[in-house]
Amino acid sequence: MKLPFATDDGMGTGAALGLIVLPADETLENEMRALVREADAALYHTRIVMPPEVTTETLASMAEALPAAVAMLPECHLDVIGYGCTSGATVIGSDGVRERVQAVHPEAKVTDPISATLAACRALGVRRLGFVTPYVESVSAAMRALLEQNGIAISAFGSFEEGDDRVVARIAPESILAAIEDVAGRADCDAVFVSCTNLRVAGIAAEAEGRIGRPVISSNLALAWHMRALAGLPTGVVPGIQLFSKGL
């Protein structure tokens, strides 16, 4: 017997978001899930091919892999797609990321953690950053140069200098918190930016802000905030984290 059924508008009636995640990233999806909790907001994930070693060469290789990764997202309308790699967006360029994503989903707005961080700095009035990364020097240098080209001075810098993204996922939040305090204490800065979607910052950001008395921006916090804003979702959803008290 064939059963009758009705159809409705499906998932994501409030917003439909797509997320492109690296194979070795164990953090972004879990933190994003806590930052996009509305029942009418759908969050879809896909993975992109990349070796676990983070170098300028492996990051650049993702440019050609982006369309295939985006094609694995649902074929439904997507409001915003986020490319979840700060260093990858730095090497490929935000325009290059957007062009490749919209070649598959032309209706979607596109962002990435470095674009989102620049937007966050504008929203918070940040001109001087303390900068924490896990990267090897060549990757950190490229990102530092990009921030400075966009009018953000790097007042203090520190890196874990770890090239294996699988290890980065295991860096303890306590170590990240200590790094934030160390960098914030070494120079006058308006905020501290912790780069890399694989670093676990969301759970310690409010405590870090309380300790240093300034905003803490992470790749995942900035990306979630920017995707929410671009999709028309409210941004004031995370008490205790200054970025989420701001709109675009």
N, C-alpha and C positions, 0 to 999 in steps of 0.2 A: 504494500500500500504506500503510495506517495503521500507524504505528510505536507500540509500547507505551512507556509511561513510568510513572515513579513520582513521587510528590510528597513533599515534606518540609516543614519549618517555614519555609522561605524565609530571607530576609535578616533581620537584626536579632534573632536569637535571644537575644542578650545584652542588647540595648537598642535601641529604635527611637526616634530623635530627629528632630524636625522643626524647621526653622529658617526664619524669615520675614526676608527680606533686602530692603533698599531698592534701588531701581534704580541709584543712583549709587555704591553700596557695592562696592568692589573688594577689600576686605580681609577682611571677616568670614568668608566661606566658606573662604578659603585658610588663615587662622589656625586656624579651627575644625577643618579637616581634619588639621592637625598636632597638635591637642589631643585628638582622638577617633580613635585609630588602631586600635582593636581590630577584629579580623576579624569578630567577631560583633556589632558595634555598627553599625547602619545610620544614616546621616545624610542626611536628605532636605531639599531646599531649595525654597522658593517665593519669588517676588518680589511686593512690594506697590507699588501705584501711589502715587507722590509726586513732586512737582517737585524739581529739584536744589537749589533755594534753600531753606535751612533757616531758617524763621521759625516763630513760635508758630502762625501761621495754617496754614501748610503741614503742620506736624506734627499739628495737631488734625484736619486733613482725613483722616488715615489711619484715624481711628476707624471711619468708615463703610466704608473699603476693606478692613479686616481680615478680615471673614468670607469675602469672595471670594478673598483671598489664601490663607487657610487651606484653603479648599475645593480648591485646586490641589495640596495635599499628597496623598500616597497615601491610599487609603481603608482601609488596614490599621490595626491597633492601633498607636498611638503612645504611648510612655511619657511623653515630655516634649516640649513645643513651646516654643521660645524666640523671642520677638519681638525682632529685632535692631536696636533703635533706642533708645538711652539717652534722648535728648531727647524722642522720641515718647512713650515710656512716662512721662516726667515730665509732659508736657502732658496726655495722655489719662488717665493714672493707671493704676497696675498692676492695680487691680480692674477697670477698664474694659477693659483689654487681656485679662485672664483671661476675663471674661464673653463677650467677642466670639469668642475662640479656642475656648472650650468649647462655644459654641453650635454649632460644627461638629464638633469632636472632644471630646466630653464626657469621654472616658476619660483624656485627657492631663493631666498636671500642666503648669502654665504658669509661665514666668518671663520676665524681661527684664533688661537690663543694670543698671538702677537697683535693682531688687529684689535681683539677684544681688550687687551691690556692697554693699548694706546687710547682706546675709547674710555677705559676706566680711569686712566690718568687725567684725561680731559674732564671727566665728570667730577673727579675728586680735587681738581686743581693742582695736580702734582707736577712739579717741574724738576725735582731732584729725587732720584731713586737710590735706595740701597738695593743691591742686586745679588740674589743667591741663585746659583745653578748647580746641577749635578754634572755638567758637561766637561769634555776635554777642552783645552784652551782654544783650538781653532773654531769650535762651535760657539763657545761663549763669546769670543771676539766678534764674530759675525752678528750675533744678536745685540751685543753692546753697541756696535756701530749703527745698526738699524735704529735702535732707540735714540741714540744721539742725533742721527739724521732727522728724526722727528721731534727734535727740540727737548728731549729728556736728558738731563745731565745725570751721569752715574757718579754718585758721591762716594760710594763704597761698594766693594765687590768681594765675593767669596764663592768658591766652587768646591764641590766634593770630588771633582775631576775623575768621574767614573764613566767609562766608555761603554759599558755593557748595560743595556736597558733592563735586563733581568735582575741585575744587582740593584739598580736604581729603585725598582719596585720594593726592595727590601730595606731601604734606608729608613731607620726608625723615626717616627714623628718627633721623639725627644731630641734626636740629632738635628732635625730640621728646625725645631723651636730654638735650640741653642744657636744654630747658625743665624737665624733671624735676629736674635738678640745681639750676637756678636757684630754682625754687619751694621745694624742700627746704631750700635754704640761707638762705631769707629768714625762716623762722619755725620754732618748735619744733612738729613734727608727728610722729604715730605712723606714718604711711604717706603715700604720694602716690597719688592717684587720677587717671588719665588717661582722660577721658571721650571717647566716640565710637567706634563700631565700625569706622569708616573710617580711624582712625589706626593705623599699623603699630607696635605696641608689643611683641607677643609675642617677637619676635626680639631685642629689646634689654632686656627686663625683667630678666633675670638680671644683666646688666652694670650696669644702673641700680641695682639693689638693692645690688650690690657697692660702687658708688660712694657711695651715700647712706647705706648701713648700715641701711636700713629697707625694709619691704615696698613693692612697687609693684603697684597694682591697676589694671588697664585694663578697659574695657567688655568686651572679648572674653575676656580671661582670667577675669574674674568670671563671665561668662555660661557659658563652657565648664565651669568648676569647678562652678557651681551645677547645670547640666543634668546633668553626670556624677553628682553627689551625689544629685539627685532621682531619677535613673534607677537608682540602686543600683550604679553603676560606681565602681571605686576612684578616689580623687582624687590619690593619691601617684604621679603619672605624669610630672611635669615637674620634673626635678632643677634646683635652683638658684633656683626661684621659690617664695617662702615660702608663698603662699596654697595651693599644691598639696600642702603638708605637713599641711593641716588638713582635717578633716571638718566636716559641719554641726553 
